[in-house]
């Protein structure tokens, strides 16, 4: 990266209007963002000093309808814009943390998207559940894409080089998906026991080539139990991620996995609100490749581990 400077100023307005069982909301925000590059670099690889200015505008409108004391429906319509970052504009070199040779694009325009989401919610005392879906259409979705070329750290191309070349490009794209989550109290007596369930799915497509976008998480479903009794609490959580074989060009698929985590804690009656805890992660010691990670091909998530600690607040 060259030496860069980013400044941003913005104003926003948000309003809500309750009408009996209906609550309407609307908001808007306008920003002015300036991203400057000092240019230069070895061999002048960052070019001349330059300054890019953007004026993103964001708008939203929503409604929440309470059908009765238990059921409600929420929906939101949004127009979002985002200014490109200094990395997306000016990078040109090895980024060892992501195992890539990243090349920015000084000519990037604002990332723009129009979206619609809707959700149905249910709540009854200590039980709750929600199910929602969304659709977002991008005019210019900014992302880095593996070109299939490999480079050495010094930038020279080499089929056996350590770093994959990645270009920053903005493309029209469509994101669709859904998510669900619920919490139910299944036992009340000596403490309370809750059952948690959740799931999510995202499908992202380049609207020109009709091909998948890179690093999109697979469908996931999970469940877990929370138990609380006085100052004692425990939790076990199971998350299953499915295989992701809907991949972009020059991207490898990832296998499915089951991640099991557990936590126990006890709050000590002290003036400093001390809490002793133990956290266990990946109890099945699975080889988990996070598909949204740049490093999934060379670095899996952590194996089985236990963390014991004492936390305090004052």
LUMFI-751144 format. One record per residue (C-alpha): residue in one letter; x, y, z; residue number from 1. Coordinates in nm, 3 decimals. Layout:
N
REC  resn       c1       c2       c3  resi
REC     A        X        Y        Z   NUM
...
! end
This chain:
314
REC  resn       c1       c2       c3  resi
REC     X    0.000    0.000    0.000     1
REC     X    0.111    0.357   -0.062     2
REC     X    0.071    0.614    0.213     3
REC     X   -0.301    0.701    0.216     4
REC     X   -0.540    0.934    0.395     5
REC     X   -0.915    0.888    0.424     6
REC     X   -1.161    1.146    0.555     7
REC     X   -1.538    1.115    0.580     8
REC     X   -1.819    1.341    0.696     9
REC     X   -2.186    1.253    0.705    10
REC     X   -2.532    1.358    0.817    11
REC     X   -2.831    1.133    0.875    12
REC     X   -3.198    1.145    0.970    13
REC     X   -3.409    0.867    1.121    14
REC     X   -3.779    0.883    1.206    15
REC     X   -4.040    0.645    1.348    16
REC     X   -4.418    0.676    1.337    17
REC     X   -4.635    0.441    1.548    18
REC     X   -4.995    0.390    1.428    19
REC     X   -5.175    0.151    1.665    20
REC     X   -5.029   -0.194    1.582    21
REC     X   -4.818   -0.059    1.296    22
REC     X   -4.483    0.116    1.332    23
REC     X   -4.334    0.287    1.027    24
REC     X   -3.972    0.395    1.000    25
REC     X   -3.765    0.586    0.747    26
REC     X   -3.406    0.700    0.734    27
REC     X   -3.149    0.864    0.514    28
REC     X   -2.778    0.935    0.523    29
REC     X   -2.539    1.123    0.296    30
REC     X   -2.161    1.113    0.325    31
REC     X   -1.867    1.277    0.159    32
REC     X   -1.560    1.056    0.154    33
REC     X   -1.216    1.150    0.024    34
REC     X   -0.944    0.888   -0.023    35
REC     X   -0.597    1.017   -0.109    36
REC     X   -0.287    0.826   -0.218    37
REC     X    0.065    0.965   -0.198    38
REC     X    0.167    0.739   -0.488    39
REC     X    0.530    0.651   -0.549    40
REC     X    0.675    0.328   -0.415    41
REC     X    0.962    0.115   -0.546    42
REC     X    0.973    0.153   -0.920    43
REC     X    0.680    0.399   -0.893    44
REC     X    0.444    0.099   -0.867    45
REC     X    0.176    0.312   -0.695    46
REC     X    0.179    0.575   -0.969    47
REC     X    0.116    0.946   -0.922    48
REC     X   -0.038    1.099   -0.612    49
REC     X   -0.415    1.107   -0.654    50
REC     X   -0.737    1.186   -0.470    51
REC     X   -1.075    1.014   -0.514    52
REC     X   -1.400    1.168   -0.387    53
REC     X   -1.728    0.984   -0.331    54
REC     X   -2.073    1.088   -0.213    55
REC     X   -2.259    0.775   -0.092    56
REC     X   -2.634    0.810   -0.027    57
REC     X   -2.826    0.559    0.186    58
REC     X   -3.205    0.540    0.220    59
REC     X   -3.434    0.302    0.405    60
REC     X   -3.803    0.251    0.477    61
REC     X   -3.951   -0.012    0.704    62
REC     X   -4.268   -0.133    0.869    63
REC     X   -4.341   -0.351    1.172    64
REC     X   -4.695   -0.487    1.202    65
REC     X   -4.809   -0.655    1.525    66
REC     X   -5.078   -0.898    1.416    67
REC     X   -5.163   -0.993    1.775    68
REC     X   -4.982   -1.033    2.106    69
REC     X   -4.770   -1.317    1.966    70
REC     X   -4.722   -1.265    1.593    71
REC     X   -4.563   -0.978    1.401    72
REC     X   -4.431   -0.909    1.051    73
REC     X   -4.139   -0.680    0.969    74
REC     X   -4.017   -0.561    0.631    75
REC     X   -3.749   -0.320    0.510    76
REC     X   -3.668   -0.161    0.175    77
REC     X   -3.315   -0.020    0.142    78
REC     X   -3.088    0.160   -0.098    79
REC     X   -2.727    0.141    0.019    80
REC     X   -2.407    0.290   -0.118    81
REC     X   -2.048    0.242    0.000    82
REC     X   -1.731    0.425   -0.097    83
REC     X   -1.436    0.202   -0.195    84
REC     X   -1.164    0.169    0.069    85
REC     X   -0.798    0.262    0.028    86
REC     X   -0.708   -0.108   -0.012    87
REC     X   -0.962   -0.159   -0.288    88
REC     X   -0.839    0.151   -0.471    89
REC     X   -0.463    0.161   -0.431    90
REC     X   -0.318   -0.175   -0.319    91
REC     X   -0.048   -0.322   -0.540    92
REC     X    0.169   -0.581   -0.370    93
REC     X    0.195   -0.888   -0.149    94
REC     X   -0.058   -0.925    0.131    95
REC     X    0.093   -1.218    0.314    96
REC     X   -0.188   -1.230    0.574    97
REC     X   -0.433   -1.334    0.299    98
REC     X   -0.174   -1.524    0.090    99
REC     X   -0.246   -1.300   -0.210   100
REC     X   -0.081   -1.046   -0.435   101
REC     X   -0.356   -0.783   -0.427   102
REC     X   -0.408   -0.531   -0.706   103
REC     X   -0.647   -0.243   -0.648   104
REC     X   -0.843   -0.039   -0.899   105
REC     X   -0.820    0.342   -0.892   106
REC     X   -1.123    0.369   -1.120   107
REC     X   -1.371    0.197   -0.888   108
REC     X   -1.711    0.361   -0.851   109
REC     X   -1.936    0.358   -0.546   110
REC     X   -2.076    0.019   -0.450   111
REC     X   -2.458    0.042   -0.485   112
REC     X   -2.734   -0.198   -0.388   113
REC     X   -3.113   -0.213   -0.354   114
REC     X   -3.254   -0.463   -0.108   115
REC     X   -3.575   -0.601    0.031   116
REC     X   -3.609   -0.818    0.340   117
REC     X   -3.906   -0.954    0.531   118
REC     X   -3.939   -1.141    0.858   119
REC     X   -4.216   -1.309    1.051   120
REC     X   -4.176   -1.326    1.428   121
REC     X   -4.349   -1.517    1.706   122
REC     X   -4.310   -1.470    2.081   123
REC     X   -4.493   -1.622    2.375   124
REC     X   -4.353   -1.559    2.723   125
REC     X   -4.014   -1.736    2.725   126
REC     X   -4.042   -1.874    2.373   127
REC     X   -3.958   -1.694    2.049   128
REC     X   -3.900   -1.773    1.683   129
REC     X   -3.832   -1.576    1.365   130
REC     X   -3.801   -1.662    0.997   131
REC     X   -3.686   -1.418    0.732   132
REC     X   -3.565   -1.384    0.377   133
REC     X   -3.385   -1.119    0.175   134
REC     X   -3.309   -1.014   -0.182   135
REC     X   -3.031   -0.766   -0.267   136
REC     X   -2.931   -0.651   -0.615   137
REC     X   -2.591   -0.482   -0.650   138
REC     X   -2.507   -0.250   -0.938   139
REC     X   -2.139   -0.263   -0.842   140
REC     X   -2.040   -0.528   -0.587   141
REC     X   -1.673   -0.474   -0.501   142
REC     X   -1.465   -0.781   -0.427   143
REC     X   -1.123   -0.934   -0.492   144
REC     X   -1.109   -1.216   -0.746   145
REC     X   -0.839   -1.478   -0.792   146
REC     X   -0.706   -1.451   -1.148   147
REC     X   -0.537   -1.793   -1.154   148
REC     X   -0.194   -1.629   -1.187   149
REC     X    0.070   -1.679   -0.916   150
REC     X    0.345   -1.438   -0.817   151
REC     X    0.654   -1.428   -0.603   152
REC     X    0.666   -1.184   -0.313   153
REC     X    0.863   -0.942   -0.533   154
REC     X    0.575   -0.934   -0.782   155
REC     X    0.725   -1.143   -1.061   156
REC     X    0.490   -1.401   -1.211   157
REC     X    0.573   -1.762   -1.135   158
REC     X    0.344   -2.066   -1.181   159
REC     X    0.485   -2.207   -0.856   160
REC     X    0.485   -1.874   -0.673   161
REC     X    0.361   -1.842   -0.315   162
REC     X    0.097   -1.571   -0.370   163
REC     X   -0.221   -1.589   -0.578   164
REC     X   -0.287   -1.275   -0.782   165
REC     X   -0.618   -1.111   -0.687   166
REC     X   -0.774   -0.820   -0.876   167
REC     X   -1.025   -0.581   -0.722   168
REC     X   -1.333   -0.558   -0.944   169
REC     X   -1.687   -0.424   -0.918   170
REC     X   -1.958   -0.638   -1.081   171
REC     X   -2.339   -0.651   -1.084   172
REC     X   -2.449   -0.918   -0.837   173
REC     X   -2.757   -1.066   -0.676   174
REC     X   -2.768   -1.196   -0.317   175
REC     X   -3.064   -1.400   -0.193   176
REC     X   -3.103   -1.593    0.127   177
REC     X   -3.294   -1.673    0.440   178
REC     X   -3.232   -1.714    0.810   179
REC     X   -3.419   -1.852    1.108   180
REC     X   -3.363   -1.857    1.481   181
REC     X   -3.560   -1.963    1.785   182
REC     X   -3.531   -1.991    2.161   183
REC     X   -3.762   -2.209    2.373   184
REC     X   -3.767   -2.272    2.748   185
REC     X   -3.804   -2.650    2.778   186
REC     X   -3.753   -2.686    3.154   187
REC     X   -3.836   -2.468    3.454   188
REC     X   -3.758   -2.581    3.806   189
REC     X   -3.410   -2.618    3.949   190
REC     X   -3.284   -2.358    3.708   191
REC     X   -3.403   -2.289    3.355   192
REC     X   -3.313   -2.486    3.043   193
REC     X   -3.347   -2.330    2.698   194
REC     X   -3.331   -2.488    2.354   195
REC     X   -3.181   -2.275    2.077   196
REC     X   -3.216   -2.339    1.703   197
REC     X   -3.084   -2.141    1.407   198
REC     X   -3.005   -2.166    1.039   199
REC     X   -2.899   -1.948    0.746   200
REC     X   -2.841   -1.973    0.373   201
REC     X   -2.694   -1.728    0.119   202
REC     X   -2.673   -1.756   -0.258   203
REC     X   -2.461   -1.494   -0.438   204
REC     X   -2.428   -1.470   -0.816   205
REC     X   -2.244   -1.251   -1.066   206
REC     X   -2.535   -1.107   -1.263   207
REC     X   -2.335   -1.080   -1.588   208
REC     X   -2.172   -1.422   -1.608   209
REC     X   -2.432   -1.603   -1.395   210
REC     X   -2.148   -1.760   -1.197   211
REC     X   -2.105   -1.784   -0.818   212
REC     X   -1.921   -1.518   -0.622   213
REC     X   -1.619   -1.618   -0.415   214
REC     X   -1.598   -1.688   -0.042   215
REC     X   -1.972   -1.726    0.021   216
REC     X   -2.050   -1.925    0.336   217
REC     X   -2.241   -2.253    0.292   218
REC     X   -2.580   -2.329    0.441   219
REC     X   -2.558   -2.377    0.817   220
REC     X   -2.795   -2.518    1.077   221
REC     X   -2.742   -2.531    1.451   222
REC     X   -2.891   -2.612    1.785   223
REC     X   -2.787   -2.583    2.146   224
REC     X   -2.887   -2.587    2.511   225
REC     X   -2.853   -2.308    2.769   226
REC     X   -2.887   -2.387    3.139   227
REC     X   -2.894   -2.124    3.415   228
REC     X   -2.928   -2.174    3.790   229
REC     X   -2.846   -1.883    4.015   230
REC     X   -2.490   -1.774    3.948   231
REC     X   -2.411   -2.089    3.749   232
REC     X   -2.452   -2.107    3.369   233
REC     X   -2.361   -2.360    3.104   234
REC     X   -2.404   -2.385    2.731   235
REC     X   -2.344   -2.636    2.456   236
REC     X   -2.374   -2.542    2.091   237
REC     X   -2.370   -2.758    1.777   238
REC     X   -2.333   -2.602    1.432   239
REC     X   -2.331   -2.800    1.109   240
REC     X   -2.192   -2.634    0.797   241
REC     X   -2.272   -2.805    0.470   242
REC     X   -2.031   -2.863    0.184   243
REC     X   -1.980   -2.555   -0.033   244
REC     X   -1.926   -2.664   -0.393   245
REC     X   -2.092   -2.364   -0.556   246
REC     X   -1.763   -2.181   -0.606   247
REC     X   -1.617   -1.906   -0.821   248
REC     X   -1.355   -1.954   -1.091   249
REC     X   -1.013   -2.045   -0.945   250
REC     X   -1.173   -2.122   -0.605   251
REC     X   -1.169   -2.462   -0.433   252
REC     X   -1.476   -2.617   -0.264   253
REC     X   -1.484   -2.692    0.109   254
REC     X   -1.619   -2.999    0.289   255
REC     X   -1.898   -2.997    0.543   256
REC     X   -1.825   -2.995    0.915   257
REC     X   -1.984   -3.012    1.258   258
REC     X   -1.856   -2.766    1.517   259
REC     X   -1.931   -2.840    1.885   260
REC     X   -1.855   -2.577    2.152   261
REC     X   -1.931   -2.573    2.525   262
REC     X   -1.905   -2.317    2.806   263
REC     X   -1.953   -2.322    3.183   264
REC     X   -1.930   -2.022    3.412   265
REC     X   -1.987   -1.921    3.773   266
REC     X   -2.032   -1.565    3.896   267
REC     X   -1.855   -1.499    4.225   268
REC     X   -2.020   -1.271    4.478   269
REC     X   -1.752   -1.003    4.497   270
REC     X   -1.736   -0.628    4.455   271
REC     X   -1.563   -0.672    4.117   272
REC     X   -1.830   -0.896    3.956   273
REC     X   -1.582   -1.177    3.904   274
REC     X   -1.680   -1.467    3.681   275
REC     X   -1.484   -1.792    3.650   276
REC     X   -1.532   -1.970    3.319   277
REC     X   -1.415   -2.256    3.102   278
REC     X   -1.469   -2.262    2.725   279
REC     X   -1.416   -2.567    2.507   280
REC     X   -1.408   -2.523    2.128   281
REC     X   -1.427   -2.777    1.846   282
REC     X   -1.479   -3.069    2.083   283
REC     X   -1.490   -3.316    1.792   284
REC     X   -1.150   -3.188    1.676   285
REC     X   -1.272   -3.162    1.317   286
REC     X   -1.074   -3.026    1.024   287
REC     X   -1.289   -2.720    0.951   288
REC     X   -1.228   -2.498    0.650   289
REC     X   -1.411   -2.166    0.674   290
REC     X   -1.520   -2.103    0.316   291
REC     X   -1.531   -1.726    0.367   292
REC     X   -1.162   -1.721    0.464   293
REC     X   -0.886   -1.623    0.220   294
REC     X   -0.666   -1.887    0.384   295
REC     X   -0.902   -2.183    0.386   296
REC     X   -0.680   -2.389    0.153   297
REC     X   -0.374   -2.364    0.380   298
REC     X   -0.505   -2.287    0.732   299
REC     X   -0.802   -2.464    0.893   300
REC     X   -0.986   -2.331    1.195   301
REC     X   -0.838   -2.421    1.532   302
REC     X   -0.856   -2.776    1.660   303
REC     X   -0.987   -2.888    1.999   304
REC     X   -0.901   -2.635    2.270   305
REC     X   -0.997   -2.539    2.625   306
REC     X   -0.970   -2.190    2.773   307
REC     X   -0.999   -2.135    3.149   308
REC     X   -1.014   -1.786    3.289   309
REC     X   -1.138   -1.533    3.540   310
REC     X   -1.311   -1.220    3.419   311
REC     X   -1.394   -0.912    3.625   312
REC     X   -1.578   -0.583    3.575   313
REC     X   -1.539   -0.268    3.781   314
! end
